Amino acid sequence: MSNIVIVGTQWGDEGKGKIVDLLSKNADIVVRFQGGNNAGHTLVVDGKQFISHLVPSGILQGKICILGNGMVVDPKVLIDEIKALSNIGIKVGPDNLKISEKAHIIMPYHKLIDLEREKKKGDNKIGTTGRGIGPAYEDKAARTGIRFSELIDSEVFIEKLKIVLDEKNFDLEHRFSAPSLNLEEIIDEYSIYAKRLASHVTNISVIIDKEIKSGKQVLLEGAQGTHLDIDHGTYPFVTSSNTVAGNACSGAGIGPKKITGVVGIVKAYTTRVGEGPFASELFDETGDRIQKKGAEFGATTGRMRRCGWLDMVILKNAVRLNSLTGLVVTKLDVLGGLPSLKICTSYECEGKIINDFPSDIKTLTLCKPVYESFPGWEEDISGITQFAELPENAKKYIKRIEEITETPVQIISVGPGRNETIMINNPFNE
């Protein structure tokens, strides 16, 4: 029996969606443990593309999918996603999609405040998606948030909303000079959501524990990446939740002894969406080539991703923070055709070599990459399914990643489709 956590090791967009989809066939339950619809998984199944923002991709494999208590959920987005899945023939009901009664609700004022606050910051903006994620987590910490258990109890919902909305409308009007929100309109709208989703709401901690005890296997997936973690990322250019593997326990309601492995997803190069320091970022033709060939646009925002060479300083940081037992390297095919490749092995900052990822933004902005160079390969590797068949230079590139991180590469993705994968060692078989 294996219970595996999957996390991103960079700044998100590492290709977790495909890997979760790939490994879901080995799991009985797939749990999303944090974040909201500020994340997006682009999946290609039978040549068709589907973008998931909330529902775990295991739904495509007929698995039980769970939205954990560590999430903040926009009910409208969730309902729209359920409809979209139903329209392509994917059954979604209370038996295979369950929502934690403790997960928090994203409200209209969260989205408005998110947008107005970012607008007011001007050049000092964080780069938020404007989905209301941050303000929803703020209310959770301030103990003024609304949970699913309260949404589906109309009396409690209305009572809490009246108190919270007075405060939010004051902020909207006096702090942001924005229009206030109407109480009755919100009640009417969210009453529809409550009725539609009530049958999905349950105590997911009890369900997961029961299934594990019966011998079922669980896949727990995080959103974003390690370096967007609210504590361990490039603060303040981070998301509003803990994205590291340790939060899988808190965000799903299970104990750490239940976890048997932690898999880190790393792109064969590095990308970042939004603001924040990025030591190995490329501003030349190579960066443009990687961006175009890798189709580096955010699945949620559509924003172009910044591209750079693989940064081993942040990857080693992710290995330590998450206790990674294995790595998955994605988009290795994108590097094909480049005459030479580089890996950032350390930073140089004001004449000093730094091997560990700095915790403060000021130091990070001063860091320059120290590179190790490798010869590239010309061959198209997208059809390769065995490690032995890779070009020698591609093998050396992967082996160097393993050497520096002291972590085995278990899977290599060489294209967007399920079949475009080299399975070296399935994490569920360990």
C-alpha positions as CSV (number, residue, x, y, z in Angstrom):
1,M,0.0,0.0,0.0
2,S,1.4,3.4,-1.0
3,N,0.1,6.9,-0.3
4,I,2.0,9.4,-2.5
5,V,2.3,13.2,-2.3
6,I,3.0,15.1,-5.5
7,V,4.4,18.7,-5.3
8,G,6.0,21.2,-7.7
9,T,9.6,22.0,-7.0
10,Q,9.9,25.3,-8.8
11,W,7.3,28.1,-9.1
12,G,4.4,26.0,-10.3
13,D,3.6,25.1,-13.9
14,E,6.0,22.1,-13.8
15,G,3.5,19.7,-15.5
16,K,1.9,18.2,-12.3
17,G,-1.4,17.7,-14.1
18,K,-0.1,15.2,-16.6
19,I,1.8,13.3,-13.8
20,V,-1.2,13.2,-11.5
21,D,-3.3,12.0,-14.4
22,L,-0.6,9.3,-15.2
23,L,-0.3,8.1,-11.6
24,S,-4.0,8.2,-10.8
25,K,-4.4,4.8,-12.4
26,N,-2.5,3.4,-9.5
27,A,-4.5,5.3,-6.9
28,D,-8.0,4.7,-5.6
29,I,-8.4,8.3,-4.3
30,V,-6.9,11.6,-5.5
31,V,-6.9,14.5,-3.0
32,R,-6.2,18.1,-3.7
33,F,-4.9,19.5,-0.4
34,Q,-4.4,23.3,-0.9
35,G,-4.9,26.3,-3.1
36,G,-7.9,27.3,-5.2
37,N,-8.6,28.1,-8.9
38,N,-5.5,30.1,-9.1
39,A,-3.9,26.8,-10.3
40,G,-4.5,25.1,-13.6
41,H,-3.7,21.7,-15.0
42,T,-3.6,21.3,-18.7
43,L,-4.3,17.6,-19.6
44,V,-4.2,16.0,-23.0
45,V,-6.3,12.8,-23.2
46,D,-6.9,11.0,-26.5
47,G,-5.7,14.1,-28.3
48,K,-8.2,16.4,-26.5
49,Q,-7.1,19.2,-24.2
50,F,-8.9,19.8,-20.9
51,I,-7.9,22.4,-18.3
52,S,-8.8,21.6,-14.7
53,H,-8.7,24.3,-12.0
54,L,-10.2,22.6,-9.0
55,V,-11.3,19.0,-9.7
56,P,-8.3,16.6,-9.5
57,S,-7.5,15.1,-12.8
58,G,-8.1,11.6,-11.4
59,I,-11.7,12.2,-12.2
60,L,-10.8,11.3,-15.8
61,Q,-9.7,7.9,-14.6
62,G,-12.9,7.3,-12.7
63,K,-11.3,7.7,-9.3
64,I,-12.8,9.2,-6.1
65,C,-11.6,12.8,-6.1
66,I,-11.5,15.0,-3.0
67,L,-11.2,18.8,-2.4
68,G,-9.4,19.0,0.9
69,N,-10.0,21.3,3.8
70,G,-6.8,23.1,3.0
71,M,-8.4,24.6,-0.2
72,V,-10.4,27.7,-0.8
73,V,-13.1,27.1,-3.3
74,D,-15.0,29.3,-5.7
75,P,-18.4,27.4,-5.9
76,K,-19.3,28.9,-9.2
77,V,-16.0,27.8,-10.8
78,L,-16.5,24.4,-9.3
79,I,-20.0,24.0,-10.7
80,D,-18.9,25.2,-14.1
81,E,-16.1,22.7,-14.1
82,I,-18.5,19.9,-13.1
83,K,-20.7,20.9,-16.1
84,A,-17.7,21.0,-18.5
85,L,-16.7,17.5,-17.4
86,S,-20.2,16.2,-17.8
87,N,-20.3,17.7,-21.3
88,I,-17.4,15.6,-22.4
89,G,-18.9,12.4,-20.9
90,I,-17.1,12.4,-17.5
91,K,-19.5,11.4,-14.7
92,V,-19.2,13.7,-11.7
93,G,-21.5,13.1,-8.7
94,P,-21.4,12.8,-4.8
95,D,-19.9,9.3,-5.1
96,N,-16.8,10.3,-6.9
97,L,-16.3,14.0,-6.1
98,K,-16.3,15.0,-2.4
99,I,-15.7,18.3,-0.8
100,S,-14.4,18.9,2.8
101,E,-17.0,20.5,5.0
102,K,-14.0,22.5,6.4
103,A,-12.9,23.9,3.1
104,H,-13.4,27.7,2.8
105,I,-15.6,29.5,0.3
106,I,-14.4,32.2,-2.0
107,M,-16.9,35.1,-1.9
108,P,-17.5,38.0,-4.3
109,Y,-15.8,40.4,-2.0
110,H,-12.7,38.3,-2.0
111,K,-12.3,38.7,-5.7
112,L,-13.1,42.4,-5.7
113,I,-10.7,43.2,-2.9
114,D,-8.0,41.1,-4.6
115,L,-8.2,43.1,-7.8
116,E,-8.6,46.5,-6.2
117,R,-5.6,45.9,-3.9
118,E,-3.4,44.8,-6.7
119,K,-4.5,47.8,-8.8
120,K,-3.6,50.2,-5.9
121,K,-0.1,48.7,-5.6
122,G,0.9,49.8,-9.1
123,D,4.5,49.0,-9.8
124,N,4.8,47.1,-6.5
125,K,2.1,44.5,-7.4
126,I,2.6,40.9,-6.4
127,G,1.2,39.4,-9.6
128,T,-1.9,37.8,-8.1
129,T,-4.4,36.0,-10.4
130,G,-7.2,38.1,-9.0
131,R,-9.3,35.0,-8.1
132,G,-9.8,36.0,-4.5
133,I,-7.4,33.3,-3.2
134,G,-5.3,35.6,-0.9
135,P,-8.3,37.4,0.7
136,A,-10.1,34.1,1.3
137,Y,-7.1,32.7,3.2
138,E,-6.8,36.0,5.1
139,D,-10.4,35.6,6.3
140,K,-9.6,32.0,7.2
141,A,-6.7,33.1,9.4
142,A,-8.8,36.0,10.8
143,R,-11.6,33.4,11.7
144,T,-14.1,35.3,9.6
145,G,-14.2,33.0,6.7
146,I,-17.2,30.9,5.6
147,R,-16.8,27.1,5.3
148,F,-18.8,24.7,3.2
149,S,-20.5,23.4,6.4
150,E,-21.8,26.9,6.9
151,L,-22.7,27.5,3.2
152,I,-25.1,24.6,3.2
153,D,-26.7,25.7,6.5
154,S,-28.7,28.8,5.2
155,E,-29.4,30.2,8.6
156,V,-25.7,30.1,9.7
157,F,-24.6,31.4,6.2
158,I,-26.9,34.4,6.3
159,E,-26.0,35.3,9.8
160,K,-22.2,35.2,9.1
161,L,-22.5,37.0,5.8
162,K,-24.4,39.9,7.3
163,I,-21.6,40.5,9.8
164,V,-18.7,40.0,7.3
165,L,-20.3,42.0,4.4
166,D,-20.6,45.2,6.5
167,E,-16.8,45.2,7.0
168,K,-16.0,44.3,3.4
169,N,-18.3,47.0,2.0
170,F,-16.7,49.5,4.2
171,D,-13.3,48.6,2.8
172,L,-14.5,48.6,-0.8
173,E,-16.1,52.0,-0.5
174,H,-13.7,53.9,1.7
175,R,-10.4,52.2,1.0
176,F,-10.7,51.4,-2.7
177,S,-13.5,53.7,-3.8
178,A,-15.2,50.7,-5.3
179,P,-18.9,49.9,-5.3
180,S,-20.3,47.9,-2.4
181,L,-22.0,44.5,-2.7
182,N,-25.6,43.7,-2.2
183,L,-26.4,41.3,0.6
184,E,-29.6,39.8,-0.9
185,E,-28.0,39.3,-4.3
186,I,-25.2,37.3,-2.7
187,I,-27.6,35.3,-0.6
188,D,-29.7,34.4,-3.7
189,E,-26.6,33.4,-5.7
190,Y,-24.9,31.4,-3.1
191,S,-28.1,29.6,-2.1
192,I,-28.1,28.1,-5.6
193,Y,-24.6,27.0,-5.1
194,A,-25.3,25.5,-1.7
195,K,-28.2,23.5,-3.1
196,R,-26.2,22.2,-6.0
197,L,-23.1,21.2,-3.9
198,A,-24.6,20.1,-0.6
199,S,-24.6,16.4,-1.5
200,H,-20.8,16.5,-2.1
201,V,-19.9,18.0,1.2
202,T,-18.7,15.6,3.9
203,N,-16.0,14.8,6.5
204,I,-13.1,13.9,4.1
205,S,-10.7,13.1,6.9
206,V,-12.9,10.2,8.1
207,I,-13.3,9.0,4.6
208,I,-9.6,9.0,3.7
209,D,-8.7,7.3,6.9
210,K,-11.2,4.6,6.4
211,E,-10.1,3.9,2.8
212,I,-6.4,3.8,3.8
213,K,-7.2,1.3,6.6
214,S,-9.0,-0.9,4.0
215,G,-5.9,-1.0,1.9
216,K,-6.7,1.7,-0.7
217,Q,-4.0,3.9,-2.2
218,V,-4.1,7.7,-2.1
219,L,-2.5,10.3,-4.3
220,L,-2.3,13.8,-2.7
221,E,-1.7,16.7,-5.1
222,G,-0.6,20.2,-4.3
223,A,-1.1,23.3,-6.4
224,Q,1.6,25.8,-7.5
225,G,5.2,25.0,-6.5
226,T,7.5,24.9,-3.5
227,H,8.9,28.4,-4.1
228,L,5.5,29.9,-4.0
229,D,5.0,28.5,-0.5
230,I,3.8,31.3,2.0
231,D,6.6,30.4,4.4
232,H,9.4,28.9,2.3
233,G,8.9,30.7,-1.1
234,T,10.2,34.0,-2.5
235,Y,8.1,36.0,-0.1
236,P,6.2,38.2,-0.7
237,F,6.0,37.0,-4.3
238,V,4.2,33.8,-3.2
239,T,0.8,32.2,-3.0
240,S,-1.3,32.4,0.2
241,S,-1.0,28.8,1.4
242,N,1.7,26.2,2.2
243,T,2.5,24.3,-1.0
244,V,5.1,22.0,0.5
245,A,4.5,18.3,1.1
246,G,4.1,18.8,4.8
247,N,0.8,20.6,4.2
248,A,-0.7,17.5,2.6
249,C,-1.4,16.1,6.0
250,S,-3.0,19.3,7.4
251,G,-4.8,20.0,4.1
252,A,-6.3,16.6,3.8
253,G,-6.8,15.7,7.5
254,I,-4.4,12.7,7.8
255,G,-1.3,12.1,9.9
256,P,2.3,12.1,8.5
257,K,2.7,8.3,9.2
258,K,0.2,7.7,6.4
259,I,2.5,9.2,3.7
260,T,4.9,6.6,2.1
261,G,6.5,8.8,-0.6
262,V,6.9,12.3,-1.9
263,V,7.5,13.0,-5.6
264,G,8.7,16.3,-6.8
265,I,7.9,17.5,-10.3
266,V,10.7,19.6,-12.0
267,K,10.6,21.0,-15.5
268,A,13.8,20.4,-17.5
269,Y,14.3,24.1,-17.4
270,T,12.8,26.8,-15.1
271,T,9.8,29.0,-15.6
272,R,8.0,31.6,-13.6
273,V,4.7,33.5,-14.0
274,G,4.3,36.9,-12.4
275,E,6.6,39.0,-10.4
276,G,9.6,38.0,-8.2
277,P,13.3,37.2,-8.5
278,F,14.5,34.6,-11.0
279,A,18.3,34.2,-11.1
280,S,18.6,31.9,-14.2
281,E,16.1,33.8,-16.3
282,L,17.0,34.2,-20.0
283,F,16.4,37.4,-21.9
284,D,17.9,36.2,-25.3
285,E,16.9,34.1,-28.3
286,T,17.3,30.8,-26.3
287,G,14.8,32.0,-23.7
288,D,12.4,32.9,-26.5
289,R,12.9,29.6,-28.2
290,I,12.2,27.7,-25.0
291,Q,9.1,29.8,-24.4
292,K,7.7,29.1,-27.8
293,K,8.6,25.5,-28.1
294,G,7.4,24.7,-24.6
295,A,4.1,26.7,-25.2
296,E,4.8,28.5,-21.9
297,F,1.6,30.3,-21.2
298,G,-0.2,30.0,-17.8
299,A,-3.2,27.5,-17.9
300,T,-5.1,29.8,-15.5
301,T,-4.1,33.3,-16.5
302,G,-2.9,32.9,-20.1
303,R,0.2,35.0,-19.1
304,M,3.5,34.3,-20.8
305,R,5.9,32.4,-18.5
306,R,9.4,33.7,-17.9
307,C,11.9,31.1,-19.0
308,G,15.5,30.2,-17.9
309,W,18.0,27.4,-17.4
310,L,17.4,24.7,-14.8
311,D,18.1,26.1,-11.3
312,M,19.6,23.4,-9.1
313,V,19.8,25.7,-6.1
314,I,16.0,25.9,-5.9
315,L,15.7,22.2,-6.8
316,K,18.0,21.2,-3.9
317,N,16.0,23.5,-1.7
318,A,12.8,21.7,-2.7
319,V,14.3,18.3,-2.1
320,R,15.1,19.3,1.5
321,L,11.9,21.1,2.3
322,N,9.7,18.3,0.9
323,S,11.8,15.2,1.9
324,L,11.5,14.1,-1.8
325,T,11.8,10.4,-2.4
326,G,11.8,10.8,-6.2
327,L,11.8,13.3,-9.1
328,V,9.8,13.6,-12.3
329,V,11.5,15.6,-15.0
330,T,9.0,17.1,-17.5
331,K,9.4,18.8,-20.9
332,L,12.8,17.3,-21.6
333,D,11.8,17.3,-25.3
334,V,11.7,21.1,-25.3
335,L,15.5,21.2,-24.9
336,G,16.1,19.1,-28.0
337,G,17.9,21.0,-30.8
338,L,19.8,23.3,-28.6
339,P,23.6,23.1,-29.2
340,S,24.5,23.5,-25.6
341,L,22.6,23.5,-22.2
342,K,23.3,25.0,-18.9
343,I,22.5,24.2,-15.3
344,C,22.7,26.8,-12.5
345,T,24.6,25.0,-9.7
346,S,25.1,28.0,-7.3
347,Y,24.7,31.7,-7.0
348,E,27.3,34.5,-6.9
349,C,26.3,37.4,-4.7
350,E,28.6,40.4,-4.1
351,G,31.7,38.2,-4.6
352,K,30.5,35.3,-2.5
353,I,29.3,31.9,-3.8
354,I,26.0,30.8,-2.3
355,N,24.9,27.2,-2.5
356,D,21.7,27.4,-0.4
357,F,18.6,29.3,-1.5
358,P,18.5,32.7,0.2
359,S,15.4,33.5,2.3
360,D,15.2,37.2,1.6
361,I,14.3,39.0,-1.6
362,K,17.1,41.6,-1.3
363,T,19.8,38.9,-1.5
364,L,17.9,37.0,-4.2
365,T,17.7,40.0,-6.5
366,L,21.5,40.4,-6.2
367,C,22.2,36.8,-7.0
368,K,23.8,35.9,-10.4
369,P,23.8,32.3,-11.6
370,V,26.9,30.1,-11.7
371,Y,26.5,27.7,-14.6
372,E,27.7,24.3,-15.5
373,S,27.5,23.6,-19.3
374,F,26.5,20.5,-21.2
375,P,26.4,19.5,-24.8
376,G,22.8,19.3,-26.2
377,W,21.2,16.8,-28.6
378,E,19.5,17.1,-32.0
379,E,17.3,14.0,-31.9
380,D,13.5,14.2,-31.4
381,I,12.9,12.3,-28.2
382,S,9.1,12.7,-28.0
383,G,8.5,9.1,-29.1
384,I,10.9,7.5,-26.7
385,T,9.6,5.3,-23.8
386,Q,12.7,3.8,-22.5
387,F,15.6,5.6,-20.7
388,A,18.2,3.5,-22.6
389,E,16.9,4.9,-25.9
390,L,17.6,8.5,-25.0
391,P,20.5,10.3,-26.7
392,E,23.7,10.0,-24.6
393,N,23.7,13.7,-23.8
394,A,20.1,13.6,-22.6
395,K,21.0,10.7,-20.3
396,K,24.0,12.7,-18.9
397,Y,21.7,15.7,-18.3
398,I,19.3,13.5,-16.2
399,K,22.1,11.8,-14.4
400,R,23.6,15.1,-13.4
401,I,20.3,16.2,-11.9
402,E,20.3,13.0,-9.8
403,E,23.9,13.6,-8.7
404,I,23.4,17.1,-7.6
405,T,20.0,16.5,-5.8
406,E,21.0,13.0,-4.5
407,T,17.5,12.0,-5.5
408,P,16.5,9.4,-8.2
409,V,14.6,10.5,-11.3
410,Q,11.6,8.1,-11.5
411,I,9.7,9.4,-14.5
412,I,10.6,11.6,-17.5
413,S,8.0,13.3,-19.6
414,V,8.9,13.9,-23.3
415,G,5.6,15.3,-24.5
416,P,2.1,16.3,-23.3
417,G,0.4,12.9,-23.9
418,R,0.2,10.0,-21.5
419,N,2.1,7.8,-23.8
420,E,4.9,10.3,-24.2
421,T,6.5,9.2,-20.9
422,I,9.5,7.2,-19.8
423,M,8.6,5.3,-16.6
424,I,11.8,4.4,-14.9
425,N,10.3,3.5,-11.5
426,N,6.6,3.9,-10.6
427,P,6.4,5.6,-7.1
428,F,3.4,3.4,-6.3
429,N,5.5,0.2,-6.8
430,E,8.1,1.1,-4.1
